[in-house]
Amino acid sequence: MEFFVVIPARYASSRLPAKPLADIAGKPMIQWVVERAQMSDAKQVIVATDDERIEAAVKAFGGEVCMTRTDHQSGTDRLQEVAEKYGLAPDAIVVNVQGDEPLIPPEVINQVANNLDRAKEASVATLSEPIHSVEDFCNPNIVKAVSDEQGIALTFSRAPVPWPRDAFAQSRDALPEGFVPQRHIGIYAYRVALLNRFVTWDVAPIEATESLEQLRVLWHGEKIHLDEACAEVPGGVDTPEDLQRVVDFIQGQ
C-alpha cells in the first residue's frame, strides 16, 4: 500500500501571521512538518501553498511544493487540486497533514493511511484521542467524535457528546467511571475519488452550524473511519504561546 502526504500551508493567519515560516530552532515550521512527514512511509510529501514566500522557503530546504489557486475555501479543496495536478488515481490515498503540526508523530500518519486502506467501505479515515476532564469534554473548541462498533464515525460535534445523562444528573465534577469520550484529531486520509466529489458539494447545513468541514462528508452519506491514535499527538501551533511551547520542547530535547 502506498500513500501520499499533502501539507496545505497558508501564509495568512489571524493569530500568528506568517505561521508556516515561523522560526523553530533555526528552521521554518513548515520544514519541521515536512521532515516529520518524510519519516513516515509516504511515497511523496508535497507542500500545497498559494504563497510565493512559502514556495521559496520549501524549495530552499529541498522540499517539494505545489503552487495552488488562491481562492480555495479549505485545505481539502487545496488537496484536491494537488491530486488533480499530480494525476493521482481515484483510489489513491492522500493524507492531509496540517502545516502547523511540527511535532506530529510519523506513526500516526502511517496509521491513518493504513486504516483507510483496510476500511474499504470508508472514503475518509481520521483519528481521535481520549478526553479525561469535564472541562475538555464541555469545551466547544475541542471537537468530540463518536463511532460505532466497526470504527465508523457516527458524528462529530463541538457539543459534549455522547452525554452521560444519568451520571451527570448526579454530579458533573468528573467524568463517570468507564466513560471515555473521544477528542477528534485533525489528520485525515482521503481516497482521491472522495476529494473529487467533495469539491462539487455545497456546504452542508450541519457543517455550517458546527463549523466542522468533516460533517459535509457524513451529510452526503459517505463513511469516515475513526480510530484512537497510536501515539500522542501534540497540539498544533495557533498562537505565539503555542509557538513558544514547541520551541521550548525542541530546545529541551
Buried (B, 14 or more C-beta within 10 A) or exposed (E): EEBBBBBBBBBEBEEBEBBBBBEBEEBBBBBBBBBBBBBBBBEBBBBBBBBEEBBEBBEEEEBEBBBBEEEBEBBBBBBBBBBEEBEBEEEBBBBBBBBBBBBBBBEBBBBBBBBBBEBEEBBBBBBBBEBEEBEBBEBEEBBBBBBEEEBBBEBBBBEBBBEBEEBBEEEBEEBBEEEEBBBBBBBBBBBBBBBBBBBEEEEBEBBEEBEBBBBBBBBBEBBBBBBBBEEEBBEBBBEEEBBEBBBEBBEEE
